Amino acid sequence: MFKKSAYISHPSSQRHEMGEYHPECPDRVAAVGDRLLMRGILDLMDQFDAPRASFDQIGRAHDMRHVLELQAMSPESGYRNVDPDTAMNPHTFEAALHAAGALVHACELVVRQDYRRVFCNVRPPGHHAGRSAASGFCFFNNAAIGILHALDELGLERVALVDFDVHHGNGSEDILAGDDRVLMVSTFQSRLYPFSGDTAMGANMCNVGLPPYSDGEAMRQAVTERWVPALEAFAPQLIVVSAGFDAHREDDMSHLMWRDEDYAWVTREVVAVAERCGDGRVVSTLEGGYHLGALARSVELHVRELIGCG
């Protein structure tokens, strides 16, 4: 195992929920945490509760009006919709603060302390949250908040974002496009929500749409031919991963056909780039993945490769 590894979560992740049948449910975090515990992986990682992100930290990625509007929308009971698929309950705003804070803390661990790999098992997810809007189950863009904290506060000059969720990380692109301190590489299913990504918003975006019903080989080709050359030319000092597991063949939120081992493979490639380009720093955070069995198995393989116990 490469130096020290950390696992960050928070109880608020399981208090936020959007209705009885909503796929982005508290059981996602529980399934992942239980799997890592039962397989002995958490014994290899230092465990931390995610702190709250401050409004100043969130404000690097989001307009403050967006932050204050979400705070004001928080219901005292029941649910309040922010879009047709995304709702707040009385615990959502607190959970969103802790999910964003997990990424801030993770970046501080790998830059200022003796850690090199961190996995954040938190929700709500973040990569559809743009600078001024919540959407797609996401309220604050956790990955972007962590990246901008690393750049603005921790002294890094180059940070890469790797996004392998089946849905394009449109919020991350909205926030980070045109910032030459950041390179974002992504794969996603073409012509699927949020119906974006095929035309990049900036020269620092390397978006690779994959055809429906393609398997892990299409992803591996994209990584080998597009991601790796771009990442090595950029030479990131830190890689942040928006880790979505909804491209799995058992997940009915998409039409891609990845298998468990595809997540192990892509993680090995990311870690290898991090090792070649600098100090091997990688921070990963949970995004999508809605079939609980496939999610738990795939995250296990992802974290094993991340911390070097594969």
N, C-alpha and C positions, 0 to 999 in steps of 0.2 A: 504494500500500500504506500502511496506517495505522500510522505509527510502526514499531516493530520487532515481528516475529513470531518464535515459537520452536516447535521440534519436539523433543519429549522421548520417548525410548525407552530400552531397556536390553537387553543380550544375554540376561539371565535370562528375558525374556518368551518366548524361543524354546527354553529348556531345560525349562520346565514343559510337561508333556503328560500326557494321561489315557488313553492307549491308542491303538492304531494306527488305529482307525476312528472315534474320537471327533470330532464336528464342531467342537468348540472346540479347534483344533489350532494348533501353532506356525506353520504356513503362513499363517495369517491375518495375523499381524504382518509376515511377510516379503512377502506379496502387497501390502500397503498401502505398506510402505517402498519396495519396488522400483518401484511405480507412481509414487509421488511423486518418486523419484529420476529415473526415466526421463523424466518429463514436465517436469523442470526446476524443480519446485516447491520442493524442498529447497534449491535455490540461493538462494531468496528468504527462507529462514528460518534463524535461528541454531539450532544443534543442541546438545542437552544429553543426557548420560546421567542417567537418573533416580536420585536418591539413595535410600537406604533410609529409609522412614518410621520414626520412633522409636516405641517402645511408648506413650509419652505422647501422641504425635500420633494414633496409632490408637485410643487409649483414650478420646478425645473422642466417638468414634462407636460403640465396641464395649465390651462388658464385658471386663475384663481376663481373666476366666476363659476366655472364648472365645479370646482371643489365645494364652494359655498352653496351652490344650488343642490348638489347631492346631499350635503349635510341638512339643508332645510327640508328636503323631500323625505327624509327618514321618517317612516310612520311610527306612531306610538303602538299600533297593533295592526295585524293583518298585513296586506301587501300594497305596494304602490309601484305601478309600472313606469319604467323609463323608456322602454320601447316594447313592441309586441311580444318579445321573447325574454325580456330582462326586467326583473322586479326586485324591489327592496322589501325586506322585512325589518323589524325593529333592530336587528343585530347586523344588518348588512354594512352600514357605514363603518362600524367598528371593525368588522372582519376585513373590509377593504383597506383600512389604515394598517392593520397588522400584516396583510398580504404584501402591501407595498414596503412596509418596514422590514419584512423578511429579506427582500432583495438588497435594501440598504445595508442591513447587518451582514448579509452574506458577502457583499463586496468589501466591507471593512475587514472581515475575517481573512479574506485571501490577499488583501493588500497590506494591511497593518499588522496582522498576526500570523502565526505559523500554520496557516491552513492553505491548502491548494485546491480542494474540491468541496463544494457545498451543494446539497440538494434541498430545495424548499418545497415542502409538501403543504401548500396553502391554497386557499380559494377565498374569494372569487378569482378566476383567472384574469388575464389582463390584456392580451395582445390585440383585441378589437377596440379597446378604449383609445380614442384619439385625443388630440390636444384639448378639444372642447366638448367632447360628447362621450357618454357611456353607450355601449351597444354590445350585442352578441355575447351576453352573459358577463360582460366585463365592465368595471367601473373606473378603476385606475390602472394605468399601464405599468404593472409591477416591474417588468424587465427594463423598460425605458427609464423608469425612476432610478433603478439601481445603476444603470449605465451612466446616466448623467451625474449621479452622485460620485461615481468613480472618477469621472473626467473633471468635474468642477471642484470636488472637495478632496479627493484622494491622490491627486497628482498624476494620474495616468494620462497618456496622450492618444492612445489608440485602443478602442474596445470594439470587438465584433459581437454581433447578435446572430445566433443561429436559430432558425425557427423551422421545425419540422412538423408542426400541426397540419392537419388536413385542410384547414381553412387558412386562407392568406391572412397574415398579420397586418391588416390594413391600418390599425391604430398605431402600431409601431412604426410603420412606414410614414404615416402622417407626421409623427413627432420627430423622427430621426432623418428623414430624407433631406439631403443637402448639407448635413453636418459631416464634414470630411474627417472628423475624429472617429467616426463610426462607420463600419461596414456591416450591412445586414445581408445575410444569405438565407434563402428560404426555399422550401418546396411546399406545394399545396395542390389540391385537386383543382384543375381548371374548370371554369364555369360552375363553380359552387359558391355558396355564400362565403364572403361578402361580394362576390362577383368582381374582384379586383386583382391586381398583381401582375397581369400580363403586360401592362405598360408601366415600367418603373417610374417612380416620381423623382428620382435623383440618380446621379452617377454612382452613388455609394450603395445602391440597391442591386442585388443579384437575385432576382426572382425567377424560379423555375417552376412553371405550372406543369402538372403531370396529368395525362389523359385518364378519364374515368376507367376503372377496371384494370388499370395497370398494377403490376405487383412491385415487390421491392427492388427488382432489377432496374426499373426505370429510375427509382430514387438513387440507387447506387451509381448509375451512370451520371446522373445530375451532380451528385456529390463529387465524383472522381473528376469529371470533365469541367465543371463550372465552379463548385464551391472551393475545392482545395486550391486550385491555382489562384483564385481571388483572395482567399484567406492568407496564403503564403506570401503573396505580393504585399498585402496590407500589414502583415506581421503584428497581429494584435498582442497587447500585453495582458489581456483578459478576454475570455470568451464567455458570454452569457447565453444560455440556451433557453428558448421558449419551447418546452418539451410537451408537445401534444401527442397523444397516443390514439387519436381517433381515425388514423389511416389504417388501422388494423382491420383485417378481413372479417372479424366478428363484430365490429362496431357498425351499427346501422345508420350512423350520422353521415356516412360518406359512401363512396363507391371505389375506394382504393383497396388493395388486397395485400397489405403488408402482413408479415408474420412476426411472432415474438422476436426471432433472431435478427430481423431487420433493424430493430431498435438497438440491439447490442452492437451491430455492425456500424451504424451511423455514429453511435457514441464513441466507439473505438477510433473512428476517423477524426472526430472532433478533438478527442484527447490527444491523439498523435500530432495534430496541427498545433495544439497548445504547447505540447512538449518541444516541438521543433522551433516555435516562434518566440519562446520566452520562458517564463517560469512555470508553465504548465497550469496556470490558473483557469479553472472552469467553475462557473456558478450555473446551476440549472434550476428552473422553476416549472411547476406543473401548469400546463395549459389545458387542452382538451383531453378527451378519452372517457367514453361513457358506457362501455361494456365492462362491468366491474371486474370480471375474471380476466379478460384480456388486458385491461388497464393494470391490474396488480402484477400480473406476470411480466408484462413489458417494462413496467417501472423497475421491477426487481433487476432485470437484465441491464437496464439503463444505469442504475445506480451501481451495480457490480462493476461495470466497465468504467464508470466515472471514478470510483475510488480505488480501482485496481485490485479487486478481489474476484474477477471473473473466472 
